[in-house]
Amino acid sequence: MRRLISMLTSMALLAGLAACEQEPGDVNQKPDNGDNNDKPTTAVVVLNADKDSIKADGTDTVTFEVTVDGKVRTAECQIICLNDNSTIEDAKFSTTEADTYEFKAAFGDVLSETKSIVATAVSDDPENPGNDDPENPGNDDPENPGNDDPENPGNDDPENPGNDDPENPGNDDPEQPVDKPSKGDYTVGDVIECAGSKGVVYAFKDFPIWNDDYTEIVDYDTYCYVFSLDEEDLQWSTENVWCNCGTQRGDWNTQDMLNNGTSPDKYPAAQWCIAHGEGWFMPSSMELNLMWDAITNGARDFNAPSVAEFNKIITDNGGEPFVSTYYWSSNETSEDMIELVAFMDDSVICLEPYKSNKYTVRAAYRFIVE
């Protein structure tokens, strides 16, 4: 019955999909495939700040804004503090440590120029003596215990112990050991078990590793992507709250929506994904498009022979086959709307899917390989 409802929903919305045309430069538009010679091959990323200095009192805050080719796209970018290679949450930064902090914005593989922010000491604040207090040289700050924290030795930032570097995800993750599994051990179409749930390998994707100054790419990490054997029709959320889900890493987006201060039970699709086990998540639109390319062998046509081949692998292992329908991504376009990827004909992102609607979701998992 769920499949019948899904197919009827798809047919009813197919006509409306044609009206969801993307305006040039829209943040939800698919990446340029390089055919348009009028556009530069490399985006211009600019990191702006509303002030150049703050007080190191833990409350004075600088707010960043990132533009890409002149358009504000802060939610789609990562802002990196070069002092400790941490990422900045919600495009805001404050500190209790007096220092000069340097930042860059990353839009995919493209980086902005460095932006410096000076944090000045507040020596006369008894609540925040900082580095000017000889009795408290700074490493006992409960907000940043640094190397004195037995639960977080060495990474300095308890909120970001190292595995959230957007350009080098996973190298400090204790779940990813030094001895990585070999890429040669896996093939697209393999059925494997990940954190207690079976899935199908569907893609391998490289992510750049930057040098310490974030001035050049020195290597790449390769990740293996897996989709779940099952899928479900669920609401994205039961409330309209902006969750800052703007990255192309679905695991980050999934955590953002579940950790945004509201009840996680209000996000049924994400809860269903993480119920598959630790590390499973709702895929981003990029990760969904990798999935769509995989099952159609690049044809982006649901009638492609490879779709039937993938569906047979799924059903032979007790799963639910892909259907021609709309699949939820974990990417927001507004407080009440989400990017959908249509597994029909060509991949299209419609700009009118409300979070409260029911569409299909399929969970994803990824792990690093040699």
Residue, then its C-alpha position, 0 to 999 in steps of 0.5 A: m500500500r505504501r508503494l501505491i501511495s508513493m507512486l500516486t504522489s509521484m504522478a500527481l507531483l510530476a506535473g508540478l515539478a516542471a514548474c520548479e525551474q531553477e533561476p540562474g545562480d540559485v543556491n539550490q541549482k545543480p552544480d555547473n557541469g562545465d558546459n557553460n563557458d560564460k561562467p568561471t571555472t573556479a568560484v570566488v569565495v569571500l569571507n566577511a565579518d561584521k567586526d575585526s575585533i572582539k573582547a575575549d570574554g566568551t560573550d562578545t561575538v563576531t558573525f561571518e558571512v560567505t559569498v560565492d560569486g557575489k551571492v550569500r551562501t553562508a549555509e553551504c560553506q564551512i568556516i574554519c579557524l586556522n588556529d586549531n583547525s576547528t569549524i565554526e558553528d552557525a557562522k559565529f565565533s567567540t572566545t575566552e582566549a586573547d589571541t589573533y584568530e585566522f579564518k577561511a571559508a571553504f566552498g567545496d574545494v575552493l577557499s577564501e582569503t584569510k580573515s583575521i579577528v583579534a580577541t583582546a584580553v579582559s583582565d579586569d573581569p573576575e568571571n573571566p581572568g584569562n591569560d592575565d591572571p597568574e593564578n589562572p593562565g588560561n588552560d582551566d577555562p571550563e569552556n576550553p579545557g585543552n590538554d588538561d581535560p582527561e576526557n579530551p587530551g590534546n584536541d583543545d576544543p571540547e566541542n570539536p575534537g578534530n573529526d569535524d574538519p570539513e576538508n579532511p573528515g574522519n582522520d581523527d575519528p576513533e571509529q576510523p582506525v589507522d589501518k583502513p579497509s582497502k577500497g579494492d575489497y569493495t565493489v559497487g553493488d556489494v551487500i555489506e553490513c555496517a553497524g548492524s544493518k545491511g546495505v549496498v555499496y553505491a559509490f566512492k568519493d574523494f575528499p581533499i586533505w589540506n595542509d596546515d595553512y589551508t593553502e593547498i590540497v596535499d592528498y585525498d581521503t576516499y570514502c565508500y558510500v552505502f545505501s540501506l536495503d529499506e526505505e520509508d515514506l515519512q515527514w521530514s519534520t513536524e515543525n518549521v525550524w531552520c536547522n542549518c542543514g546546508t552542507q553536502r555531508g548528510d551525517w552533519n545535516t542529520q546531527d544538526m537537525l537532531n541537536n538544534g534544541t528542539s525535540p528529536d522526535k519532531y524529525p521522523a525521517a532522520q530518526w528512521c535513518i539513525a535507527h539503522g545503527e551508529g553512523w547511519f544518516m539521511p543523505s544530502s542532495m549530493e549523496l542522493n545524486l551519487m545514489w541516483d547515478a549509481i542505480t541508473n549507471g549514469a543514465r538518470d533514467f528510471n527505466a535504465p536496465s541497471v535499476a532492475e539489477f540493483n532492485k534485484i540485489i535489494t529484494d534478493n537480500g530482503g529489502e525494498p526496491f527503489v521506486s520512481t518517486y521523490y526522495w528526501s535529502s537532508n538539505e534545507t532551502s528555508e525554514d519550511m522547505i527541503e531539497l527533493v531529488a526526483f528519481m525519475d527521468d533526469s534528477v531534479i530538485c523541486l523548490e516546493p516540498y514542505k517539511s510536513n509532507k510525506y516523501t520517501v527516505r533511504a538511509a546512507y552510511r559511509f566509511i573511509v578506505e585506503 
